[in-house]
Amino acid sequence: MKKILTMIMTLAMLLCVSACGQNENNNELGTSTETITIQALNANKELVDVEVPYNPQRIAILDMPALDIIDVLGVGDRIVGSANVSIEYLTDYHPETNDKIMNLGTLKTADLEKVAACNPDIIFIGGRLSAMYAELEAIAPVVYLAVDYEKGVVESTRSNAQ
C-alpha cells in the first residue's frame, strides 16, 4: 500500500516539479520566469488553478510526503527550506544537518519570516498548514496536497496526481 501511495504521490509531484525541463528563460537567481497552471487545493480543499514556475529551482517543503517525493524525483538539491524532518531516511533535508536548508518551523506552524527569507519559487504543504495557506500564498505559489478521507487514501492521492 505504501509503495502504491508513493508512486501516486510521485506522479503528482512529477506533474508539479519535474515538468521542469530545461528552460533558457532564467533570471539572475536561475529560476524560471515561465509558468504553468496546475490544479491544486486551496485552504478550503477546493480545486483551484495555481500558476507555478515551470522549472522551480527554490523549493520550500512543509509536508513530509512531498519531501519524500521530491527526494525520489532526484530534485532534493532544489530544497531551500524545510520543516523539521524526523524521518530517518530523509535526514539529508533536515535543517540542523544540512546548512543549505533553512528551518521553516514545524508541520503545524510555519515560520513565515523564514519561509519568505528563503525566497522559494514554490511551497508544498499538507493539511496541517491549511490554515496558513493565505499567508504562505503571499510568499510564493502553494501546492497543497491533502487526503480526502471520504474518498479514501488511494483515490484521494490519485485525484491529487491528476
GUTIVO-773438 format. One record per residue: residue in three letters; y, x, z of N, C-alpha, C, O in turn. Coordinates in steps of 0.001 Angstrom, whole numbers, plus 500000, padded with zeros to 6 digits. Each point is the difference from the previous one (the first is absolute). Example, Ala and Ser with C-alpha at 12.3 -4.5 7.8 and 13.67 -1.06 7.14 Angstrom:
REM GUTIVO-773438
atom residu->ALA&nY->494310&nX->513190&nZ->507800&caY->501190&caX->499110&caZ->500000&cY->501200&cX->500900&cZ->500000&oY->499981&oX->501036&oZ->500665;
atom residu->SER&nY->501069&nX->498614&nZ->498615&caY->501190&caX->500820&caZ->500060&cY->501090&cX->499230&cZ->500730&oY->501108&oX->500509&oZ->500169;
REM end
This chain:
REM GUTIVO-773438
atom residu->MET&nY->498810&nX->500824&nZ->500000&caY->501190&caX->499176&caZ->500000&cY->501259&cX->500872&cZ->500000&oY->500961&oX->499714&oZ->499286;
atom residu->LYS&nY->499022&nX->501369&nZ->501535&caY->501162&caX->500882&caZ->500061&cY->500246&cX->500666&cZ->498656&oY->501150&oX->500170&oZ->499594;
atom residu->LYS&nY->497770&nX->500216&nZ->499703&caY->500163&caX->500640&caZ->498698&cY->500594&cX->499024&cZ->498984&oY->500832&oX->500389&oZ->499182;
atom residu->ILE&nY->498747&nX->498358&nZ->500866&caY->500543&caX->498994&caZ->499092&cY->501484&cX->499797&cZ->500277&oY->500813&oX->499949&oZ->499077;
atom residu->LEU&nY->499532&nX->499935&nZ->502201&caY->501413&caX->499820&caZ->500354&cY->500826&cX->501205&cZ->499590&oY->501114&oX->499850&oZ->499496;
atom residu->THR&nY->498350&nX->501339&nZ->500715&caY->500728&caX->501203&caZ->499613&cY->500193&cX->500038&cZ->498493&oY->501073&oX->500378&oZ->499531;
atom residu->MET&nY->497915&nX->499242&nZ->499703&caY->500135&caX->499989&caZ->498549&cY->501042&cX->498981&cZ->499555&oY->500806&oX->500287&oZ->499115;
atom residu->ILE&nY->499187&nX->498544&nZ->501479&caY->500971&caX->498974&caZ->499622&cY->501404&cX->500430&cZ->500385&oY->500935&oX->499833&oZ->499217;
atom residu->MET&nY->499227&nX->500725&nZ->501990&caY->501312&caX->500464&caZ->500426&cY->500451&cX->501182&cZ->499142&oY->501190&oX->500152&oZ->499724;
atom residu->THR&nY->497861&nX->500680&nZ->499859&caY->500346&caX->501101&caZ->499118&cY->500556&cX->499465&cZ->498687&oY->500967&oX->500544&oZ->499467;
atom residu->LEU&nY->498434&nX->498405&nZ->500017&caY->500514&caX->499378&caZ->498785&cY->501415&cX->499481&cZ->500212&oY->500858&oX->500159&oZ->499132;
atom residu->ALA&nY->499389&nX->499223&nZ->502015&caY->501342&caX->499486&caZ->500289&cY->501015&cX->501136&cZ->500021&oY->501061&oX->499902&oZ->499384;
atom residu->MET&nY->498618&nX->501160&nZ->501313&caY->500916&caX->501122&caZ->500078&cY->500112&cX->500690&cZ->498646&oY->501061&oX->500503&oZ->499633;
atom residu->LEU&nY->497829&nX->499514&nZ->499628&caY->500029&caX->500598&caZ->498682&cY->501017&cX->499281&cZ->499127&oY->500734&oX->500638&oZ->499245;
atom residu->LEU&nY->499312&nX->498061&nZ->500852&caY->500985&caX->499236&caZ->499245&cY->501413&cX->500340&cZ->500427&oY->500914&oX->500021&oZ->499176;
atom residu->CYS&nY->499268&nX->500246&nZ->502107&caY->501343&caX->500277&caZ->500522&cY->500421&cX->501444&cZ->499842&oY->501157&oX->500277&oZ->499683;
atom residu->VAL&nY->497925&nX->500644&nZ->500530&caY->500379&caX->501407&caZ->500061&cY->499548&cX->500779&cZ->498783&oY->500796&oX->500726&oZ->499406;
atom residu->SER&nY->497947&nX->499142&nZ->500210&caY->499549&caX->500897&caZ->498956&cY->500259&cX->499449&cZ->498624&oY->499545&oX->500580&oZ->499014;
atom residu->ALA&nY->501173&nX->498316&nZ->500883&caY->500591&caX->499639&caZ->498724&cY->501061&cX->501040&cZ->499741&oY->500775&oX->499921&oZ->499047;
atom residu->CYS&nY->499230&nX->501048&nZ->501831&caY->500999&caX->501060&caZ->500031&cY->499591&cX->501105&cZ->499066&oY->499637&oX->501086&oZ->500455;
atom residu->GLY&nY->500409&nX->498675&nZ->498260&caY->499714&caX->501044&caZ->499045&cY->501148&cX->500982&cZ->499938&oY->500980&oX->499864&oZ->500733;
atom residu->GLN&nY->498910&nX->501106&nZ->498415&caY->501081&caX->500974&caZ->499857&cY->501207&cX->499315&cZ->499386&oY->499872&oX->499210&oZ->499064;
atom residu->ASN&nY->501291&nX->501097&nZ->501467&caY->501234&caX->499371&caZ->499570&cY->501061&cX->501078&cZ->499873&oY->500206&oX->500786&oZ->500924;
atom residu->GLU&nY->500463&nX->499253&nZ->497944&caY->501004&caX->501031&caZ->499788&cY->501377&cX->499585&cZ->500484&oY->500918&oX->500820&oZ->499990;
atom residu->ASN&nY->499253&nX->497958&nZ->500427&caY->501313&caX->499507&caZ->500414&cY->500131&cX->500104&cZ->501510&oY->499856&oX->498999&oZ->500702;
atom residu->ASN&nY->500416&nX->502200&nZ->499809&caY->500047&caX->500236&caZ->501439&cY->501394&cX->500396&cZ->500446&oY->500768&oX->500571&oZ->499226;
atom residu->ASN&nY->499563&nX->499121&nZ->502036&caY->501276&caX->500450&caZ->500564&cY->499785&cX->501320&cZ->500724&oY->498908&oX->500565&oZ->499933;
atom residu->GLU&nY->502110&nX->499938&nZ->500758&caY->499885&caX->501320&caZ->500621&cY->498957&cX->500081&cZ->501111&oY->499555&oX->501099&oZ->500331;
atom residu->LEU&nY->500038&nX->497767&nZ->500259&caY->498965&caX->500035&caZ->501030&cY->498603&cX->499995&cZ->499390&oY->499007&oX->500134&oZ->500715;
atom residu->GLY&nY->500915&nX->499714&nZ->497973&caY->498694&caX->499977&caZ->499354&cY->499382&cX->498622&cZ->500001&oY->498834&oX->499856&oZ->499634;
atom residu->THR&nY->501902&nX->499129&nZ->500764&caY->499447&caX->498659&caZ->500029&cY->500323&cX->499283&cZ->498706&oY->500994&oX->500306&oZ->499342;
atom residu->SER&nY->498190&nX->498767&nZ->500304&caY->500178&caX->499252&caZ->498786&cY->501191&cX->499061&cZ->500113&oY->500232&oX->499388&oZ->501042;
atom residu->THR&nY->500511&nX->500512&nZ->497876&caY->501083&caX->499027&caZ->499974&cY->499546&cX->498718&cZ->499319&oY->500721&oX->499002&oZ->500014;
atom residu->GLU&nY->498097&nX->501015&nZ->499394&caY->499453&caX->498806&caZ->499390&cY->499275&cX->499185&cZ->501062&oY->499452&oX->500541&oZ->500961;
atom residu->THR&nY->500560&nX->498151&nZ->498842&caY->499322&caX->499121&caZ->500943&cY->499062&cX->499057&cZ->499264&oY->500112&oX->499786&oZ->498793;
atom residu->ILE&nY->498968&nX->499663&nZ->501970&caY->499141&caX->498928&caZ->499509&cY->500067&cX->498874&cZ->501026&oY->500379&oX->500217&oZ->501151;
atom residu->THR&nY->499258&nX->498607&nZ->498427&caY->499969&caX->498862&caZ->500912&cY->498553&cX->499649&cZ->500302&oY->499186&oX->499795&oZ->499099;
atom residu->ILE&nY->500520&nX->500143&nZ->502184&caY->498664&caX->499617&caZ->500446&cY->500123&cX->498757&cZ->500876&oY->501101&oX->499621&oZ->500400;
atom residu->GLN&nY->497791&nX->499762&nZ->499888&caY->500002&caX->498906&caZ->500957&cY->499449&cX->500513&cZ->501314&oY->498934&oX->500615&oZ->500047;
atom residu->ALA&nY->501805&nX->499126&nZ->501018&caY->499593&caX->500391&caZ->501346&cY->500468&cX->498906&cZ->500950&oY->500725&oX->499087&oZ->499604;
atom residu->LEU&nY->498863&nX->501013&nZ->501622&caY->500377&caX->499000&caZ->500991&cY->501363&cX->500298&cZ->500592&oY->500399&oX->501157&oZ->500127;
atom residu->ASN&nY->500315&nX->497774&nZ->500235&caY->501223&caX->500171&caZ->500773&cY->499666&cX->499757&cZ->501468&oY->498829&oX->499856&oZ->500351;
atom residu->ALA&nY->502181&nX->500096&nZ->500502&caY->499763&caX->499850&caZ->501438&cY->499303&cX->498689&cZ->500349&oY->499353&oX->499901&oZ->501043;
atom residu->ASN&nY->500774&nX->499090&nZ->498090&caY->499355&caX->498697&caZ->500241&cY->498632&cX->499888&cZ->499347&oY->499430&oX->498912&oZ->499917;
atom residu->LYS&nY->500040&nX->502228&nZ->499615&caY->498714&caX->500052&caZ->499306&cY->500000&cX->499175&cZ->498723&oY->498981&oX->499420&oZ->499624;
atom residu->GLU&nY->502170&nX->500531&nZ->499713&caY->500121&caX->499343&caZ->498701&cY->500032&cX->501085&cZ->498933&oY->500643&oX->501036&oZ->500172;
atom residu->LEU&nY->498655&nX->498715&nZ->498722&caY->500043&caX->500959&caZ->498904&cY->501371&cX->499956&cZ->499346&oY->500496&oX->498934&oZ->499635;
atom residu->VAL&nY->500104&nX->502229&nZ->500222&caY->501302&caX->500116&caZ->499359&cY->499965&cX->501201&cZ->499054&oY->499151&oX->500882&oZ->500128;
atom residu->ASP&nY->501771&nX->499135&nZ->498936&caY->500144&caX->501155&caZ->499135&cY->500750&cX->501091&cZ->500754&oY->501032&oX->499746&oZ->500621;
atom residu->VAL&nY->498440&nX->501463&nZ->499318&caY->500627&caX->501146&caZ->500655&cY->500164&cX->501093&cZ->498947&oY->499033&oX->500408&oZ->499357;
atom residu->GLU&nY->502183&nX->500053&nZ->500478&caY->500268&caX->501096&caZ->499077&cY->499765&cX->501309&cZ->500745&oY->500637&oX->500275&oZ->501017;
atom residu->VAL&nY->498440&nX->500526&nZ->498461&caY->499635&caX->501259&caZ->500644&cY->500127&cX->501136&cZ->498989&oY->499938&oX->499761&oZ->498794;
atom residu->PRO&nY->500236&nX->501462&nZ->501679&caY->500044&caX->501140&caZ->499075&cY->498685&cX->500123&cZ->499236&oY->498923&oX->499809&oZ->500564;
atom residu->TYR&nY->501175&nX->500505&nZ->498177&caY->498807&caX->500189&caZ->499172&cY->499197&cX->501207&cZ->500462&oY->498771&oX->499989&oZ->499944;
atom residu->ASN&nY->501907&nX->501032&nZ->500504&caY->499331&caX->501226&caZ->500404&cY->500551&cX->500468&cZ->501351&oY->500693&oX->501016&oZ->500062;
atom residu->PRO&nY->499010&nX->498261&nZ->501010&caY->500589&caX->500364&caZ->501301&cY->499510&cX->501357&cZ->500469&oY->498805&oX->500293&oZ->499985;
atom residu->GLN&nY->502144&nX->500523&nZ->500428&caY->499680&caX->501343&caZ->500480&cY->500098&cX->500098&cZ->501515&oY->499429&oX->500910&oZ->500600;
atom residu->ARG&nY->501294&nX->498158&nZ->500027&caY->500243&caX->500049&caZ->501443&cY->499486&cX->498687&cZ->500593&oY->500638&oX->498955&oZ->499862;
atom residu->ILE&nY->498218&nX->501109&nZ->500789&caY->499321&caX->498806&caZ->500502&cY->500043&cX->499971&cZ->501519&oY->499659&oX->500980&oZ->500663;
atom residu->ALA&nY->500765&nX->497880&nZ->499880&caY->499951&caX->499771&caZ->501446&cY->498846&cX->499049&cZ->500273&oY->499881&oX->498955&oZ->499359;
atom residu->ILE&nY->499273&nX->501408&nZ->501591&caY->498803&caX->499225&caZ->500314&cY->500080&cX->499502&cZ->501431&oY->500117&oX->500784&oZ->500942;
atom residu->LEU&nY->499819&nX->497902&nZ->499206&caY->499992&caX->499390&caZ->501330&cY->498821&cX->499036&cZ->500114&oY->500086&oX->498959&oZ->500651;
atom residu->ASP&nY->498809&nX->501418&nZ->498697&caY->498790&caX->499187&caZ->499995&cY->498822&cX->500942&cZ->499737&oY->499982&oX->500708&oZ->498993;
atom residu->MET&nY->499055&nX->499300&nZ->501896&caY->498892&caX->500953&caZ->499878&cY->499096&cX->499722&cZ->498799&oY->499587&oX->500960&oZ->499349;
atom residu->PRO&nY->500078&nX->497788&nZ->500312&caY->499214&caX->499814&caZ->498771&cY->500741&cX->500528&cZ->498763&oY->499377&oX->500562&oZ->499100;
atom residu->ALA&nY->501942&nX->499260&nZ->500854&caY->500770&caX->500534&caZ->498876&cY->499938&cX->501524&cZ->499993&oY->499889&oX->500606&oZ->498934;
atom residu->LEU&nY->500180&nX->500012&nZ->502223&caY->499896&caX->501451&caZ->500099&cY->498646&cX->500477&cZ->499491&oY->499911&oX->500994&oZ->499279;
atom residu->ASP&nY->499054&nX->498301&nZ->501097&caY->498651&caX->500346&caZ->499553&cY->499930&cX->499959&cZ->498472&oY->499422&oX->500892&oZ->499380;
atom residu->ILE&nY->501160&nX->498085&nZ->500021&caY->499962&caX->499857&caZ->498549&cY->500825&cX->501087&cZ->499321&oY->499569&oX->500575&oZ->499001;
atom residu->ILE&nY->501614&nX->499709&nZ->501537&caY->500838&caX->501070&caZ->499437&cY->499225&cX->501316&cZ->500021&oY->500055&oX->500777&oZ->499047;
atom residu->ASP&nY->499227&nX->499465&nZ->502044&caY->499190&caX->501206&caZ->500118&cY->498901&cX->500017&cZ->498938&oY->499803&oX->501012&oZ->499328;
atom residu->VAL&nY->499482&nX->497875&nZ->500519&caY->498915&caX->499915&caZ->499026&cY->500526&cX->500204&cZ->498577&oY->499324&oX->500601&oZ->499165;
atom residu->LEU&nY->501879&nX->498898&nZ->500563&caY->500581&caX->500158&caZ->498669&cY->500468&cX->501428&cZ->499727&oY->500328&oX->500344&oZ->498864;
atom residu->GLY&nY->499701&nX->500483&nZ->502176&caY->500392&caX->501387&caZ->499819&cY->501502&cX->500225&cZ->499892&oY->500439&oX->501020&oZ->499467;
atom residu->VAL&nY->500356&nX->498029&nZ->501037&caY->501456&caX->500168&caZ->499961&cY->500581&cX->500104&cZ->501406&oY->501161&oX->499658&oZ->500225;
atom residu->GLY&nY->498039&nX->500807&nZ->500704&caY->500456&caX->500174&caZ->501370&cY->501126&cX->501002&cZ->500136&oY->500759&oX->499958&oZ->500969;
atom residu->ASP&nY->499357&nX->500949&nZ->498062&caY->501092&caX->500966&caZ->500046&cY->501361&cX->499356&cZ->499776&oY->501028&oX->500654&oZ->500175;
atom residu->ARG&nY->498994&nX->498081&nZ->499443&caY->501249&caX->499255&caZ->499799&cY->500473&cX->499303&cZ->501283&oY->501098&oX->499442&oZ->500033;
atom residu->ILE&nY->498090&nX->500587&nZ->501006&caY->500362&caX->499323&caZ->501242&cY->501061&cX->500821&cZ->500725&oY->499801&oX->501176&oZ->500303;
atom residu->VAL&nY->501338&nX->498172&nZ->499969&caY->501096&caX->500669&caZ->500695&cY->500157&cX->499500&cZ->501431&oY->500681&oX->500627&oZ->500811;
atom residu->GLY&nY->498686&nX->498245&nZ->499495&caY->500064&caX->499448&caZ->501342&cY->498822&cX->499102&cZ->500257&oY->499495&oX->499335&oZ->499095;
atom residu->SER&nY->500064&nX->500649&nZ->502163&caY->498831&caX->499203&caZ->500366&cY->500104&cX->499580&cZ->501457&oY->500657&oX->500651&oZ->500813;
atom residu->ALA&nY->498680&nX->498252&nZ->499492&caY->499838&caX->499620&caZ->501400&cY->499004&cX->500970&cZ->500626&oY->499299&oX->500726&oZ->499294;
atom residu->ASN&nY->500644&nX->499281&nZ->502019&caY->499007&caX->500840&caZ->500674&cY->498611&cX->499630&cZ->499505&oY->499633&oX->498825&oZ->499972;
atom residu->VAL&nY->499606&nX->502177&nZ->499640&caY->498675&caX->499795&caZ->499427&cY->498947&cX->500337&cZ->501044&oY->499995&oX->501099&oZ->500555;
atom residu->SER&nY->499116&nX->497957&nZ->499708&caY->498943&caX->500278&caZ->500966&cY->498623&cX->500043&cZ->499347&oY->498991&oX->500164&oZ->500685;
atom residu->ILE&nY->500966&nX->499691&nZ->498004&caY->498731&caX->500045&caZ->499286&cY->499684&cX->501461&cZ->499689&oY->500759&oX->500677&oZ->499307;
atom residu->GLU&nY->498123&nX->499793&nZ->501211&caY->499677&caX->501423&caZ->499961&cY->500066&cX->500607&cZ->498604&oY->500567&oX->501080&oZ->499833;
atom residu->TYR&nY->498871&nX->498257&nZ->499163&caY->499966&caX->500614&caZ->498675&cY->501350&cX->499936&cZ->499269&oY->500128&oX->500518&oZ->498891;
atom residu->LEU&nY->500879&nX->498845&nZ->501729&caY->501339&caX->499948&caZ->499406&cY->501023&cX->500814&cZ->500796&oY->501206&oX->499846&oZ->499805;
atom residu->THR&nY->498321&nX->501004&nZ->501077&caY->500935&caX->500743&caZ->500851&cY->500867&cX->500992&cZ->499215&oY->500993&oX->500495&oZ->500534;
atom residu->ASP&nY->498655&nX->499803&nZ->498221&caY->500867&caX->500840&caZ->499177&cY->501365&cX->499345&cZ->499794&oY->500973&oX->500676&oZ->499666;
atom residu->TYR&nY->499094&nX->498025&nZ->500532&caY->501239&caX->499246&caZ->499806&cY->500679&cX->499650&cZ->501324&oY->500943&oX->499210&oZ->500032;
atom residu->HIS&nY->498578&nX->501373&nZ->501041&caY->500602&caX->499736&caZ->501306&cY->501267&cX->500831&cZ->500126&oY->499968&oX->501212&oZ->499791;
atom residu->PRO&nY->501149&nX->498150&nZ->500549&caY->501268&caX->500730&caZ->500113&cY->499968&cX->501164&cZ->500990&oY->500767&oX->500951&oZ->499854;
atom residu->GLU&nY->498367&nX->498987&nZ->501140&caY->499933&caX->501091&caZ->500976&cY->499223&cX->501203&cZ->499488&oY->500155&oX->501100&oZ->500530;
atom residu->THR&nY->499015&nX->498716&nZ->498456&caY->499220&caX->501108&caZ->499457&cY->500465&cX->500424&cZ->498617&oY->499549&oX->501025&oZ->499490;
atom residu->ASN&nY->501339&nX->498213&nZ->499892&caY->500503&caX->500313&caZ->498669&cY->501522&cX->499948&cZ->500037&oY->500584&oX->498918&oZ->500059;
atom residu->ASP&nY->500055&nX->502234&nZ->499908&caY->501459&caX->500046&caZ->500140&cY->500754&cX->499492&cZ->498774&oY->501228&oX->499915&oZ->500031;
atom residu->LYS&nY->498069&nX->499747&nZ->498895&caY->500633&caX->499420&caZ->498814&cY->500103&cX->498479&cZ->500093&oY->500648&oX->499363&oZ->499169;
atom residu->ILE&nY->498713&nX->500063&nZ->501844&caY->499962&caX->498539&caZ->500151&cY->500757&cX->499601&cZ->501257&oY->499696&oX->500464&oZ->501099;
atom residu->MET&nY->501293&nX->498668&nZ->498721&caY->500829&caX->499540&caZ->501113&cY->499286&cX->498883&cZ->500756&oY->499357&oX->499142&oZ->499395;
atom residu->ASN&nY->500759&nX->500874&nZ->501926&caY->499433&caX->498954&caZ->500850&cY->500897&cX->498771&cZ->499894&oY->501166&oX->500043&oZ->500392;
atom residu->LEU&nY->498290&nX->498859&nZ->499076&caY->500774&caX->498780&caZ->499771&cY->499801&cX->498944&cZ->501073&oY->500429&oX->498858&oZ->499832;
atom residu->GLY&nY->498931&nX->501506&nZ->501260&caY->499775&caX->499037&caZ->501074&cY->498549&cX->499577&cZ->500058&oY->499094&oX->500802&oZ->499772;
atom residu->THR&nY->500695&nX->497925&nZ->500537&caY->498639&caX->499486&caZ->500136&cY->499730&cX->498936&cZ->498940&oY->500889&oX->499622&oZ->499237;
atom residu->LEU&nY->497895&nX->499914&nZ->500731&caY->499630&caX->498945&caZ->499065&cY->500639&cX->498663&cZ->500364&oY->500034&oX->499080&oZ->499183;
atom residu->LYS&nY->500466&nX->500816&nZ->502028&caY->500629&caX->498758&caZ->500461&cY->501516&cX->500075&cZ->500016&oY->500671&oX->498975&oZ->499880;
atom residu->THR&nY->499881&nX->502227&nZ->500267&caY->501453&caX->500165&caZ->500071&cY->500401&cX->501261&cZ->499249&oY->499764&oX->501118&oZ->500460;
atom residu->ALA&nY->500848&nX->498682&nZ->498378&caY->500477&caX->501143&caZ->499228&cY->501345&cX->500459&cZ->500546&oY->500803&oX->499189&oZ->500463;
atom residu->ASP&nY->499434&nX->502108&nZ->499479&caY->501289&caX->500575&caZ->500355&cY->500831&cX->499981&cZ->498713&oY->499846&oX->500866&oZ->499138;
atom residu->LEU&nY->501033&nX->498140&nZ->500746&caY->500746&caX->499785&caZ->498767&cY->500872&cX->501196&cZ->499616&oY->500146&oX->500301&oZ->498815;
atom residu->GLU&nY->500427&nX->500374&nZ->502163&caY->500819&caX->501173&caZ->499698&cY->499159&cX->501103&cZ->499363&oY->500440&oX->500660&oZ->499059;
atom residu->LYS&nY->498365&nX->499531&nZ->501453&caY->499129&caX->501031&caZ->499445&cY->499463&cX->499591&cZ->498631&oY->499856&oX->500837&oZ->499109;
atom residu->VAL&nY->499848&nX->497868&nZ->500724&caY->499550&caX->499532&caZ->498687&cY->501093&cX->500283&cZ->498976&oY->499721&oX->500529&oZ->498924;
atom residu->ALA&nY->501512&nX->499125&nZ->501401&caY->501115&caX->500251&caZ->499086&cY->500196&cX->501498&cZ->499772&oY->500292&oX->500425&oZ->498882;
atom residu->ALA&nY->499548&nX->500371&nZ->502168&caY->500227&caX->501441&caZ->499905&cY->498999&cX->500691&cZ->499072&oY->500322&oX->501028&oZ->499404;
atom residu->CYS&nY->498478&nX->498425&nZ->500469&caY->499020&caX->500644&caZ->499118&cY->500206&cX->499602&cZ->498535&oY->499290&oX->500482&oZ->499118;
atom residu->ASN&nY->501677&nX->498644&nZ->500630&caY->500411&caX->499641&caZ->498639&cY->498824&cX->499605&cZ->499099&oY->499806&oX->500604&oZ->498945;
atom residu->PRO&nY->499409&nX->498389&nZ->501459&caY->498825&caX->499641&caZ->499201&cY->500376&cX->499265&cZ->498720&oY->501017&oX->499308&oZ->499942;
atom residu->ASP&nY->498161&nX->500850&nZ->499048&caY->500113&caX->499212&caZ->498769&cY->499351&cX->498637&cZ->500192&oY->500391&oX->499019&oZ->499368;
atom residu->ILE&nY->498610&nX->500932&nZ->501516&caY->499210&caX->498793&caZ->500222&cY->499438&cX->500049&cZ->501414&oY->499730&oX->501076&oZ->500532;
atom residu->ILE&nY->500096&nX->497752&nZ->500072&caY->499467&caX->499897&caZ->501365&cY->498814&cX->499049&cZ->499967&oY->500099&oX->498899&oZ->499457;
atom residu->PHE&nY->498782&nX->501518&nZ->501119&caY->498824&caX->499144&caZ->500119&cY->499855&cX->499564&cZ->501452&oY->500015&oX->500826&oZ->500913;
atom residu->ILE&nY->499843&nX->497856&nZ->499290&caY->499828&caX->499466&caZ->501350&cY->498815&cX->499053&cZ->500044&oY->499499&oX->499543&oZ->498972;
atom residu->GLY&nY->500066&nX->500176&nZ->502257&caY->498984&caX->498988&caZ->500248&cY->500615&cX->498872&cZ->500809&oY->501203&oX->499997&oZ->500261;
atom residu->GLY&nY->497982&nX->499059&nZ->500131&caY->500464&caX->498804&caZ->500690&cY->500720&cX->500243&cZ->501311&oY->500851&oX->499200&oZ->500389;
atom residu->ARG&nY->498832&nX->501869&nZ->500293&caY->500639&caX->500263&caZ->501290&cY->501500&cX->500242&cZ->499875&oY->500741&oX->499825&oZ->500968;
atom residu->LEU&nY->499708&nX->500578&nZ->497848&caY->501421&caX->500279&caZ->499808&cY->500706&cX->498940&cZ->499163&oY->501128&oX->500215&oZ->499556;
atom residu->SER&nY->498231&nX->498660&nZ->500225&caY->500627&caX->498975&caZ->499165&cY->501332&cX->499520&cZ->500570&oY->500883&oX->499610&oZ->499237;
atom residu->ALA&nY->499281&nX->500409&nZ->502077&caY->501265&caX->499580&caZ->500608&cY->501140&cX->500966&cZ->499670&oY->501171&oX->499638&oZ->500120;
atom residu->MET&nY->498497&nX->501579&nZ->499468&caY->501022&caX->500997&caZ->499659&cY->500187&cX->500128&cZ->498490&oY->500673&oX->500917&oZ->499529;
atom residu->TYR&nY->498740&nX->498175&nZ->499724&caY->500018&caX->500071&caZ->498536&cY->501423&cX->500140&cZ->499456&oY->500263&oX->500901&oZ->499204;
atom residu->ALA&nY->500648&nX->498234&nZ->501205&caY->501370&caX->500011&caZ->499467&cY->500702&cX->501321&cZ->500278&oY->500683&oX->500534&oZ->499126;
atom residu->GLU&nY->499154&nX->499998&nZ->502081&caY->500634&caX->501265&caZ->500330&cY->499427&cX->501143&cZ->499172&oY->500738&oX->500881&oZ->499558;
atom residu->LEU&nY->497953&nX->499106&nZ->500232&caY->499364&caX->501042&caZ->499199&cY->500366&cX->499851&cZ->498527&oY->500202&oX->500993&oZ->499301;
atom residu->GLU&nY->499882&nX->497774&nZ->500235&caY->500356&caX->499738&caZ->498603&cY->501414&cX->500499&cZ->499675&oY->500294&oX->500345&oZ->498856;
atom residu->ALA&nY->500565&nX->499690&nZ->502148&caY->501354&caX->500520&caZ->499803&cY->499986&cX->501514&cZ->499754&oY->500970&oX->500557&oZ->499486;
atom residu->ILE&nY->497935&nX->500100&nZ->500879&caY->499871&caX->501448&caZ->499830&cY->499367&cX->500335&cZ->498652&oY->500491&oX->500868&oZ->499279;
atom residu->ALA&nY->498420&nX->498445&nZ->500382&caY->499267&caX->500257&caZ->498753&cY->499103&cX->498794&cZ->499715&oY->499774&oX->499177&oZ->500888;
atom residu->PRO&nY->499712&nX->500709&nZ->497880&caY->499082&caX->498894&caZ->499710&cY->498797&cX->500037&cZ->500947&oY->499463&oX->501066&oZ->500302;
atom residu->VAL&nY->500131&nX->497759&nZ->500154&caY->498893&caX->499879&caZ->500951&cY->498811&cX->499327&cZ->499315&oY->500138&oX->498949&oZ->499375;
atom residu->VAL&nY->498704&nX->501674&nZ->500757&caY->498748&caX->499390&caZ->499561&cY->499230&cX->499655&cZ->501262&oY->499560&oX->500874&oZ->500746;
atom residu->TYR&nY->500292&nX->497829&nZ->499469&caY->499358&caX->499474&caZ->501200&cY->498617&cX->499508&cZ->499614&oY->499858&oX->499054&oZ->499226;
atom residu->LEU&nY->499139&nX->501590&nZ->501313&caY->498615&caX->499614&caZ->499767&cY->499465&cX->499337&cZ->501258&oY->500026&oX->500589&oZ->501081;
atom residu->ALA&nY->499491&nX->498191&nZ->498776&caY->499533&caX->499256&caZ->501171&cY->498689&cX->499306&cZ->499686&oY->499628&oX->499822&oZ->498840;
atom residu->VAL&nY->499695&nX->499798&nZ->502202&caY->498758&caX->499254&caZ->499882&cY->500284&cX->498546&cZ->500341&oY->500569&oX->499696&oZ->501048;
atom residu->ASP&nY->499026&nX->499407&nZ->498054&caY->500077&caX->498564&caZ->500253&cY->498620&cX->499590&cZ->500521&oY->499042&oX->499894&oZ->499234;
atom residu->TYR&nY->500875&nX->499881&nZ->502060&caY->498696&caX->499755&caZ->500611&cY->499394&cX->498671&cZ->499585&oY->498795&oX->499806&oZ->500161;
atom residu->GLU&nY->501998&nX->499273&nZ->499309&caY->499446&caX->498751&caZ->499475&cY->499206&cX->500264&cZ->498723&oY->498972&oX->499366&oZ->499760;
atom residu->LYS&nY->501505&nX->501567&nZ->499424&caY->499292&caX->500383&caZ->498777&cY->498819&cX->500913&cZ->500314&oY->499010&oX->500018&oZ->499267;
atom residu->GLY&nY->501095&nX->500724&nZ->501801&caY->499007&caX->501000&caZ->500330&cY->500493&cX->501377&cZ->499595&oY->500870&oX->500129&oZ->499139;
atom residu->VAL&nY->498577&nX->500883&nZ->501477&caY->500457&caX->501366&caZ->499791&cY->499809&cX->500444&cZ->498555&oY->500922&oX->500548&oZ->499396;
atom residu->VAL&nY->497899&nX->499222&nZ->500047&caY->499715&caX->500484&caZ->498644&cY->500875&cX->499290&cZ->498976&oY->500624&oX->500653&oZ->499164;
atom residu->GLU&nY->499432&nX->498013&nZ->500890&caY->500800&caX->499254&caZ->499036&cY->501488&cX->500301&cZ->500162&oY->500727&oX->500114&oZ->499013;
atom residu->SER&nY->499713&nX->500010&nZ->502210&caY->501393&caX->500343&caZ->500242&cY->500332&cX->501364&cZ->499414&oY->501043&oX->500169&oZ->499369;
atom residu->THR&nY->498089&nX->500791&nZ->500833&caY->500216&caX->501337&caZ->499465&cY->499970&cX->499971&cZ->498475&oY->500795&oX->500680&oZ->499351;
atom residu->ARG&nY->498312&nX->498552&nZ->500086&caY->499939&caX->499848&caZ->498540&cY->501321&cX->499420&cZ->499480&oY->500521&oX->500456&oZ->498983;
atom residu->SER&nY->500015&nX->498544&nZ->501715&caY->501295&caX->499412&caZ->499613&cY->501108&cX->501028&cZ->500078&oY->500854&oX->500068&oZ->499115;
atom residu->ASN&nY->499138&nX->500736&nZ->501944&caY->501004&caX->501063&caZ->500115&cY->499911&cX->500956&cZ->498814&oY->501025&oX->500432&oZ->499473;
atom residu->ALA&nY->497761&nX->499900&nZ->500108&caY->499817&caX->500932&caZ->498907&cY->500526&cX->499416&cZ->498685&oY->500565&oX->500719&oZ->499176;
atom residu->GLN&nY->499249&nX->497995&nZ->500640&caY->500498&caX->499371&caZ->498776&cY->501496&cX->499918&cZ->500013&oY->500599&oX->499499&oZ->499048;
REM end
